[in-house]
Amino acid sequence: MSRASVDEYAEGVHAGEASWMARAITLVESTRPDDRQLAQELLIRLTPAAGGARRIGVTGVPGVGKSTFIDALGSHLTGTGHRVAVLAVDPSSTRTGGSILGDKTRMTRLANDPAAFVRPSPTSGTLGGVARATREAMVVVEAAGYDVVLVETVGVGQSEVEIASQADTSVVLLAPGMGDGIQAAKAGILEVGDVLVVNKADRDGADATVRDLRHMLGLGERRQPGDWRPPVVRAVATTGDGLEDVVAALDKHRAWLEAGDRLGRRRSRRAAREIEAIALTELRARIGDLRGGRLLDDLAGAVVAGRTDPYTAADELLEKLAD
């Protein structure tokens, strides 16, 4: 089978063909040098048609019901005329790189909804539960005409704060009981939550969880007039109860972002971080190429032996990179 061209990829994605979208996302996720070159060419073609979708991240501790919640929320949104893409980031094995990739089986309604596209992606060890190529995958689905992108992250605790760098609105999902709110506070994910949703709100302890969350959000609050104050919303994903309240909270946050161009500034900061990350990755690769990777080791040995100091060694490294 011959390799597809950039034109074929771009035409298939713009047409919203699921098979071409899947192939394009596989391409941008690839780490093979020849694939990365083709992926960059494709992204240049697709980017002008991307950027208009609402990017919503959903995170929370394991077992809180993220997949069920996204299935219900996404179906609610498609029912009101939206086209919804789900990028479900699955945990990868740190030893084998394997991934369960079972989200389609947990999102049965969306997986069979013609107005939805569900794509599981392995994290490949990326900190923060967000796949390395999540941003590129967003470009693909947005260029295909999807106006809402839901990103489900792994739910592993502290590293979940990374979702804030990928989404316009971050939803933190919690459930009654088991000290869920306390776990979230310790993990730091409450700090990045724009909307807090207490899922499984029909269970005992839901009122206490809502009360505790509001109390924790108020502790040490230093928000200024006009700053966003995260609402705490109840929902029952299995029955659909509370979804309208969740959508209303998301709409309110979107309106707040668009006032005063907060959305543009947030995306500009995100782009700056992405550019910096790409540059640092390239820089590390070039350092590894210097003398077959030995120069950094030699400089480190010189520092340990007292023949030089880290600042002088860093200057020498930068000089070699500039040659």
C-alpha positions as CSV (number, residue, x, y, z in Angstrom):
1,M,0.0,0.0,0.0
2,S,1.5,3.3,-1.1
3,R,2.0,6.1,1.4
4,A,-0.8,8.7,1.4
5,S,0.1,12.3,0.4
6,V,-0.5,15.4,2.4
7,D,-3.2,16.4,-0.1
8,E,-5.0,13.1,0.5
9,Y,-4.8,13.5,4.3
10,A,-5.9,17.1,4.1
11,E,-8.9,16.4,1.8
12,G,-10.0,13.5,3.9
13,V,-9.9,15.5,7.1
14,H,-11.6,18.5,5.7
15,A,-14.3,16.2,4.4
16,G,-14.8,15.0,8.0
17,E,-14.2,11.3,7.0
18,A,-13.6,9.4,10.2
19,S,-11.1,7.0,8.6
20,W,-8.9,9.8,7.4
21,M,-9.2,11.6,10.7
22,A,-8.0,8.5,12.5
23,R,-5.1,8.1,10.1
24,A,-4.1,11.7,10.5
25,I,-4.1,11.5,14.3
26,T,-2.0,8.3,14.1
27,L,0.4,10.2,11.9
28,V,0.8,13.2,14.3
29,E,1.2,10.8,17.2
30,S,4.1,9.0,15.5
31,T,7.6,9.6,16.6
32,R,9.2,8.3,13.4
33,P,11.3,11.0,11.7
34,D,9.7,10.5,8.3
35,D,6.2,10.6,9.8
36,R,7.0,13.8,11.8
37,Q,8.0,15.6,8.6
38,L,4.8,14.6,6.9
39,A,2.8,15.5,10.0
40,Q,4.3,18.9,10.2
41,E,3.4,19.5,6.5
42,L,-0.2,18.3,7.2
43,L,-0.6,20.5,10.3
44,I,0.5,23.6,8.3
45,R,-2.3,22.7,5.9
46,L,-4.9,22.1,8.6
47,T,-4.1,24.9,11.1
48,P,-5.9,27.7,9.2
49,A,-9.2,25.8,9.6
50,A,-8.7,25.0,13.3
51,G,-8.9,27.0,16.5
52,G,-12.6,27.8,16.5
53,A,-13.7,24.9,18.7
54,R,-14.5,25.0,22.3
55,R,-11.7,23.0,24.1
56,I,-13.0,21.4,27.3
57,G,-10.8,19.3,29.5
58,V,-12.3,16.8,31.9
59,T,-10.2,15.5,34.8
60,G,-10.5,13.9,38.2
61,V,-9.4,11.1,40.4
62,P,-9.8,7.5,39.1
63,G,-13.2,5.9,39.4
64,V,-15.1,9.2,39.5
65,G,-16.9,8.3,36.2
66,K,-15.1,10.5,33.7
67,S,-15.9,8.4,30.6
68,T,-19.6,8.0,31.6
69,F,-19.8,11.7,32.2
70,I,-18.2,12.6,28.9
71,D,-20.5,10.1,27.1
72,A,-23.6,11.8,28.7
73,L,-22.3,15.4,28.2
74,G,-21.2,14.8,24.6
75,S,-24.5,13.2,23.7
76,H,-26.3,16.1,25.3
77,L,-24.3,18.5,23.2
78,T,-24.8,16.6,19.9
79,G,-28.5,16.6,20.7
80,T,-28.4,20.4,20.6
81,G,-26.7,20.6,17.3
82,H,-23.0,20.5,18.2
83,R,-20.4,18.2,16.6
84,V,-18.3,16.7,19.4
85,A,-14.8,15.2,19.2
86,V,-13.5,13.3,22.2
87,L,-9.8,12.8,22.8
88,A,-9.7,10.2,25.5
89,V,-6.1,10.0,26.8
90,D,-5.4,6.5,28.1
91,P,-2.7,5.4,30.6
92,S,0.3,3.8,29.0
93,S,2.4,1.2,30.6
94,T,5.7,2.7,31.7
95,R,7.4,-0.5,30.9
96,T,5.9,-1.6,27.6
97,G,4.2,1.6,26.4
98,G,1.0,-0.4,26.0
99,S,-2.4,1.2,26.6
100,I,-5.8,-0.1,27.3
101,L,-7.5,2.2,24.8
102,G,-10.9,1.1,26.0
103,D,-12.8,4.4,26.1
104,K,-15.0,3.6,23.1
105,T,-16.5,0.7,25.0
106,R,-17.3,3.0,27.9
107,M,-18.7,5.8,25.6
108,T,-21.3,3.7,23.7
109,R,-23.6,6.5,22.8
110,L,-21.0,8.8,21.4
111,A,-19.1,6.0,19.7
112,N,-22.3,5.3,17.7
113,D,-23.3,9.0,17.2
114,P,-22.8,10.3,13.7
115,A,-22.2,13.8,15.1
116,A,-19.3,12.5,17.4
117,F,-15.8,11.2,17.0
118,V,-14.1,9.3,19.8
119,R,-10.3,8.8,19.7
120,P,-8.4,7.1,22.5
121,S,-4.7,8.0,22.6
122,P,-1.9,6.6,24.8
123,T,-0.1,9.0,27.0
124,S,3.3,7.3,26.2
125,G,4.5,8.4,29.6
126,T,3.8,12.1,29.2
127,L,3.5,13.9,32.5
128,G,0.1,15.4,33.1
129,G,-2.1,12.7,31.6
130,V,-2.2,14.6,28.3
131,A,-0.9,12.8,25.2
132,R,2.2,14.3,23.6
133,A,0.3,15.0,20.4
134,T,-3.0,16.1,22.0
135,R,-2.6,19.6,20.5
136,E,-2.0,18.2,17.1
137,A,-5.0,15.9,17.4
138,M,-7.1,19.0,18.3
139,V,-6.0,20.6,15.1
140,V,-7.1,17.6,13.1
141,V,-10.6,17.3,14.6
142,E,-11.2,21.1,14.5
143,A,-10.2,21.2,10.8
144,A,-12.7,18.4,10.3
145,G,-15.5,20.7,11.5
146,Y,-16.0,19.6,15.1
147,D,-16.9,22.6,17.2
148,V,-16.5,21.0,20.7
149,V,-13.4,19.1,21.7
150,L,-13.6,17.1,25.0
151,V,-10.3,15.9,26.4
152,E,-10.4,13.2,29.0
153,T,-7.2,12.8,31.0
154,V,-5.9,9.8,32.9
155,G,-6.8,10.9,36.4
156,V,-3.6,10.1,38.3
157,G,-3.4,13.0,40.7
158,Q,-0.8,15.8,40.9
159,S,0.2,15.7,37.2
160,E,-3.4,16.4,36.2
161,V,-2.8,20.1,36.4
162,E,-1.3,19.7,32.8
163,I,-4.9,19.7,31.5
164,A,-5.1,23.5,32.1
165,S,-2.4,24.0,29.5
166,Q,-4.4,22.2,26.8
167,A,-8.0,23.3,27.4
168,D,-9.9,26.6,27.4
169,T,-12.1,25.3,30.2
170,S,-11.1,22.7,32.7
171,V,-13.7,20.6,34.4
172,V,-12.8,18.8,37.6
173,L,-15.0,15.9,38.3
174,L,-15.5,14.6,41.8
175,A,-17.9,12.2,43.6
176,P,-19.3,11.9,47.1
177,G,-17.6,9.9,49.7
178,M,-14.1,8.6,50.2
179,G,-12.7,12.0,50.8
180,D,-12.7,12.8,47.1
181,G,-12.7,16.6,47.7
182,I,-9.7,16.3,50.0
183,Q,-7.8,14.1,47.5
184,A,-8.5,16.7,44.8
185,A,-7.3,19.6,47.0
186,K,-4.1,17.7,47.9
187,A,-3.5,16.9,44.2
188,G,-3.8,20.5,43.3
189,I,-6.4,20.0,40.6
190,L,-8.9,22.3,42.3
191,E,-6.5,25.1,41.5
192,V,-6.9,24.6,37.8
193,G,-10.6,23.7,37.7
194,D,-12.9,26.3,36.0
195,V,-16.0,24.3,36.7
196,L,-16.3,21.7,39.5
197,V,-18.8,18.9,39.0
198,V,-19.9,16.6,41.7
199,N,-20.9,13.5,39.7
200,K,-23.0,10.7,41.2
201,A,-24.8,13.4,43.1
202,D,-27.7,11.0,43.9
203,R,-25.5,9.3,46.4
204,D,-25.3,9.9,50.1
205,G,-22.8,12.6,51.0
206,A,-23.3,14.7,47.9
207,D,-24.4,17.7,49.9
208,A,-21.4,17.4,52.2
209,T,-19.1,17.1,49.2
210,V,-20.5,20.3,47.6
211,R,-20.3,22.1,50.9
212,D,-16.7,21.0,51.5
213,L,-15.6,22.0,48.0
214,R,-17.1,25.5,48.3
215,H,-15.4,25.9,51.7
216,M,-12.0,24.8,50.2
217,L,-12.4,27.2,47.3
218,G,-13.1,30.0,49.7
219,L,-10.0,29.4,51.8
220,G,-7.4,31.9,51.2
221,E,-9.3,33.3,48.2
222,R,-7.5,36.2,46.6
223,R,-9.6,36.8,43.6
224,Q,-10.1,40.3,42.4
225,P,-13.4,41.8,41.2
226,G,-14.1,40.3,37.7
227,D,-12.1,37.2,38.3
228,W,-13.7,33.9,37.6
229,R,-15.1,32.0,40.5
230,P,-15.5,28.3,39.8
231,P,-19.0,27.1,40.4
232,V,-19.8,23.7,42.0
233,V,-22.4,21.8,40.0
234,R,-24.3,18.6,40.8
235,A,-24.8,16.0,38.1
236,V,-25.7,12.3,37.7
237,A,-24.2,11.2,34.4
238,T,-26.0,7.8,34.3
239,T,-29.4,9.6,34.2
240,G,-28.5,12.9,32.7
241,D,-29.6,14.9,35.7
242,G,-27.8,18.1,36.1
243,L,-26.2,18.2,32.6
244,E,-28.1,21.3,31.6
245,D,-26.6,23.0,34.7
246,V,-23.1,21.8,33.6
247,V,-23.6,23.2,30.1
248,A,-24.8,26.5,31.6
249,A,-21.7,26.7,33.7
250,L,-19.5,26.0,30.7
251,D,-21.3,28.6,28.6
252,K,-20.9,31.1,31.4
253,H,-17.1,30.4,31.6
254,R,-16.9,30.7,27.8
255,A,-18.6,34.1,27.9
256,W,-16.2,35.2,30.7
257,L,-13.2,34.1,28.6
258,E,-14.4,36.0,25.5
259,A,-15.0,39.2,27.5
260,G,-11.8,41.3,27.3
261,D,-10.1,38.7,25.0
262,R,-9.2,36.5,27.9
263,L,-9.5,33.5,25.6
264,G,-7.0,35.0,23.1
265,R,-4.5,35.7,25.9
266,R,-4.9,32.2,27.4
267,R,-4.3,30.6,24.0
268,S,-1.3,32.9,23.4
269,R,0.3,31.8,26.7
270,R,-0.4,28.2,25.7
271,A,1.2,28.7,22.3
272,A,4.3,30.3,23.9
273,R,4.7,27.3,26.3
274,E,4.3,24.9,23.3
275,I,6.9,26.8,21.3
276,E,9.3,26.7,24.3
277,A,8.7,23.0,24.8
278,I,9.4,22.2,21.2
279,A,12.5,24.4,21.2
280,L,13.8,22.7,24.4
281,T,13.1,19.2,22.9
282,E,15.2,20.2,19.8
283,L,17.9,21.6,22.0
284,R,18.2,18.4,24.1
285,A,18.4,16.4,20.8
286,R,21.2,18.6,19.6
287,I,23.0,18.3,22.9
288,G,22.7,14.5,22.6
289,D,24.3,14.7,19.1
290,L,27.4,16.6,20.3
291,R,30.3,14.2,20.2
292,G,27.9,11.4,20.3
293,G,26.4,12.6,23.5
294,R,29.7,12.6,25.3
295,L,30.2,16.3,25.6
296,L,27.6,16.8,28.3
297,D,29.0,13.8,30.3
298,D,32.6,15.3,29.9
299,L,31.5,18.7,31.2
300,A,29.6,17.1,34.1
301,G,32.7,15.1,35.0
302,A,34.7,18.3,34.9
303,V,32.3,20.0,37.3
304,V,32.4,17.0,39.7
305,A,36.2,17.0,39.6
306,G,36.3,20.7,40.4
307,R,38.0,21.6,37.1
308,T,35.2,24.0,36.2
309,D,31.9,25.2,37.5
310,P,28.3,24.6,36.1
311,Y,28.0,28.1,34.7
312,T,31.2,28.0,32.8
313,A,30.3,24.5,31.6
314,A,26.9,25.7,30.4
315,D,28.5,28.5,28.5
316,E,30.8,26.1,26.8
317,L,27.9,23.9,25.9
318,L,26.0,26.8,24.4
319,E,29.1,27.8,22.4
320,K,29.4,24.4,20.9
321,L,25.7,24.4,20.0
322,A,26.1,27.8,18.3
323,D,29.0,26.5,16.1
